[in-house]
Amino acid sequence: MWIAGYGNANGQEINQQIKHITLSHGGIIRMDTTQKTIYLSFTGGDFNDGSRVVQRTLKRKKVKAHFFFTGDFYRLPDNKKLIKKLVRDGHYLGPHSDKHLLYASWENRDSTLVSKDMFRQDLLNNYLAMEGFGLSKQNAIWFMPPYEWYNIEISKWANEIGSMIVNFSPGTRSNADYTTPDMGSRYVDSKTIYQSIFDFERKEVNGLNGFILLIHIGTHPSRTDKFYFQLDKLIEDLRALGYGFSLMPEPLVSTDY
């Protein structure tokens, strides 16, 4: 495969085999920018209100996507039927931290907030919760960290376990679809989120090639403007621009930092 020896401490490429892939802090934040392919990704922790809409839309549109759930999400009885359907439909299901811990400081990203043992136990417990659905760690190497926030130390620890961090591609506001009106200026409505995706596509030299597009499968009830209701139109509009949707290829994890 193409990930061996993937980056140094600054997340910079050191291997010509991955020159079209973008890395940050040891994690992959964008796939091959020469390919007109988008990688839809969903995270889930506390809320699952969009699960039926998302699952049915993807099935109807014949799109495979990635779902990164916390251990608590996997264990919740109300989510059992959803997870079984996603597995049956051929989507990728992976970990998102067992307890949705904050691994690194918001103010100082290099400051790790958990010990190595705490991190390992948290991630392994997440994998353990997945086993009840026939999902093995060997088939779920991609790991999206909680809060989509991590540092080079977390990337290294994940790599040692046999996992590889993947995160959303920056540039659009899709990851802000969890925000609520009470957040003031941080709140981003669905119309603005939708427009940001196509604004980025027009302005960026590589468009949305290799883009890892993150959407939340559920949000707080106080957000009534749910972005997942735009999924059907989003897929159609992106396909009209020539984009396809795919699952990310499994990486060959390396401990070369």
N, C-alpha and C positions, 0 to 999 in steps of 0.2 A: 504494500500500500504506500501512501504518500506522506504520512505524518511523522515518520521516524526522524528524530533530531529536530523538532519543530520550531524551537525558538530559544532566545537567550532571556536574561532576566528582565529585559525591557519589552519582551514580546515581539522582538524583531525577527524576521525570517533569517535563517541560516542555511536553508536547504532549497536549492533551486527547484526541487520537485514541487514545492508548495508556494511558488512565487505569486500565484493568482489568488491565494487565500490570505485573509487579513487576520492578524492576531493582536491581542491586547492582554497584557499581564498573564501571558501563558495560556490564554484561552482563545478559541476561534470565534471571531465575531462576524465573519463573512466568508462564504464559500467561494468557489471559482468565479471570478468576475468576468471571465470570458464566455460564460454559459448563461443563456437567458432563462435561468431557473430560479424560482423563489422557493424558500423552505418555510412553510407556515409552521408556527410553533405556538403552543398554548401552555400556560402555567395555571396550576390550581392549588389552592391551600384552604382558605376559609369558606369560599363561596363556589357554588356550582350551578347558579341559576341559568347560565347560558348553555349548559351541557346538551340539552335536547336539540336546541337550535343548531349548535355547532355540529353535533354528530350527524344529524339528518341532512344538513346542508352539504357537508363533505361527502356523504354517501351519494347524494343526488348529483353532485358535480363531479363525482369520481376523482376526488382529490385525497391523497394521503398526506397526513400531517404528523407533527410531533407533539406529544403531551407529556409535560413534566409536572408530576404531582408530588406533594409532600407525603411522608409516611402516614400522617394523620388523615390526609385525603383518601389514601388507599384503604385505610382501616375503617373509615366511616361506612356503616351499613347502607346508607342512602346512596352511596356512590358505586356500590357493587355492580348494579345492572349496567350503569354507564361504562364502567371499565371493561366489563365483559364484552360489550358491544364494540368498543374501540379496538380491543384485541381481535375480535372476530372480523372487523372491517380492515384489518391489516395496517393500522397506524403504529407509529413508534411510541412506546411508553417508557419513560425514564424517570430518574429521581430528581427531586427539587429540595432536598434536605428533609430529614425526618420531622423536625420541629420548627422549620422555617427560621433558623437562627441567623443573626446578623454576624457574618464571619469577619468583616473588616470595618474599620471606622469610616464613617461618612466624611469626616473632616480630614483624616490622614489615612489614605487608603493603604499605605504600607504597614499600618498598625493592625495586626491580627488580633481579634477579640476572643478567639477560642484557642484552646490548646490543641496540639496534634491529636492526642487521644480523644478529646471531645469531638473534634471534627470527624475522625475516623468512625467513632461509634455512631454519630449522627447520620453519616452517609450510609454506613452498613445497615443501620436499623431501617433506613428508607428502603434499601434493597430487600431486606427481610420482609417488609410489608408487601413488596411487589411479588414475592414468591408465591403468595396465596392465589395469584392469578396466572401462575405458570410463567412468570417473567423472571428470567435469570440475569444476573449481573453480566454474564458473558455476552448476552444479547442486548444489553442496555448500557453500553459504554458511555454514550453522550450524557452529560450531567449539566443541567442549567442551575446555577447556584441561587439560593434564596435572595430575594430583593434584586436579582440580577446584578449582584455586587460581590466582588472577590478581589484577591490580589495574587501576586506571583507565588507566594507561599502556599496559599490555598490550592492553586493550580498544581503545584508540585506534589502536595499531599494527595490530591485526587488522583494524579498520575501514578503515584506509588500504589494506590489501591487497585489500579487497573481501569480508571475512569478518565474521561477527557472533558474538560469544561468547554461548553459552547454557550454563547450569549447572543442576545439580539444585536442586529446591525444598527449602529447609530445613524441618525439622519432624518427619521420620520418621528411622529408623535404617537405611534401605535402603542408603545409601552405605557403611555399615560392614560390608557382607557380605564384604569382603575380609579382615577381621581374623582373626587366628589365636590359638589358646589361649595361646601363649607371650607374648602382648602384655599379659597380666594384666587389669587393670581396663578396658582399651580393647577387649577382646574382646566381641563381641556375637553371641549365638547366633541361629539362624534363627527360633526361636519368639519371641524378644524383638523381632526385626526385624519379623516379621509382625504382631505385636500392636501395635507402634508405629504402623504404617500406619493401622490401624483406630481406634486411640485418637485419633490426630490428626484423622481424618475426623469423629469424633463431637464433638470439642471445638472445632474450627475453625469459625468462622461460615460460611465458604465451603466447608467440607469439603475435598475434594481437587480442586475445580474448577480447571482449568488447571495441574494439578500435573505437574511434570517429575520422574518417578520413575526414579531411577538404580539399576541392578543391574549387577554385573560379570559378564562372560561367562565368566570363569574366575578361579580363586583358587589360592593356594599349596597344594600337596598336604597340608600340615600342617593345613589346615582341612578336616575331613571332613564337617562339617555345612554342606553346600552350599545356599545360599539359592535358587539357580536351580531346584532341584527343587520349590519351592513355587509356581513361576510359573503352572502350570495352575490350581491352586486359587485363587491370588490373582486371576487374571483373572475366574474365575467369581464369586468373592465380591464383587468390585468391580462387576461387571455386575449382580449381584443388588441392589445399592444404586442402580442407575440410571446408572452411569458408562459412557461409551463411550471408545474408544481411537482416536487419530488421529495423523497426522503434522503437525508444525508447519508453518504456512504460511511460504513464503520471505519474508525481510525485505527491505525497501528500505534498504540500508546508507547511512548518512549520516556525514559527517565533522564534523557540528555538535556541538561539545562546549561 
